[in-house]
């Protein structure tokens, strides 16, 4: 990642966003997940993600629609959670949007429309294999420095912190499980309040510094760091057949690698365009979340 202050963070212009959007829209029929604003690095990493895990035997699943029909999150897709699990190993590229991010719109890395690249394992061959696979992709494919990473979880993560060389190269912050469960924010435990599918499982989140010189001290949330991934982990002693899922924030991964990120406003416009198009195709009314983002 280039060395820059938060105020110097590069943002691509609306014109560049639109040019990439047109290319992405044309590529939908070829399997790419992009139809709206994305950086060149994000497009490249999304393609590499599909290729890398596809070659490892992960089967691509279609993304869920942005319109959910639920009152939760204003009727907008919050994450990649499935109501009915899929069998085997699969990969997904899931667009999502969260109303809670509106209040954080001025923070680096916060977008109105973002993309989750992830994998699922219905029967892990070995505990921690899904976590290791995603962490390896961040280091070997996205070229992020493991020594700059901060891993936030609970005692459930302790065995990984002790045995995984990439984790040991970085730093680990363990939260009390009661605190992580209560917040359910994915840094130790994922269980968003009001989520219609009621997900709830132990996790580890991976954070990366926004710029050089922001790596001293350790607390939660890590100051000067951007969360780039949330990965489910199976506690030691539980069945190895338990399903696991983990995701990487595509735009944030690309930003960590290049220092380039779309603006919140550009992503907001992209979100509104996409919601409108999906509602028209499906013959559905626009959700409350559309109006909320439209008024910003």
ABEGO torsion letter per residue (X at the ends): XBBBBAAABBBBBAAAAAAAAAAAAAAAAAGBABABBBBAAAAAAAAAAAAAAAAAGBBBBBBBBABAGBABGGGBBABABBABBBBEBBBBBBBBBBAAAAAAAABBGBBABBBBBBBBBABBABBGAAAAAAAAAAAAAAGBBAAABBBBBBAAAAAAAAABAAAAABBBBBBBAAAAAAAGAGBGBBBBBGBAAGBBBBBBBBBBBABBGAABEBBOBBBGBBBABBBBBBBBGBBAABBBBBBBBAAAAAAAAAGBBBBAAAAAAAAAAAAAAAAAAAGBBBBAAAAAAAAX
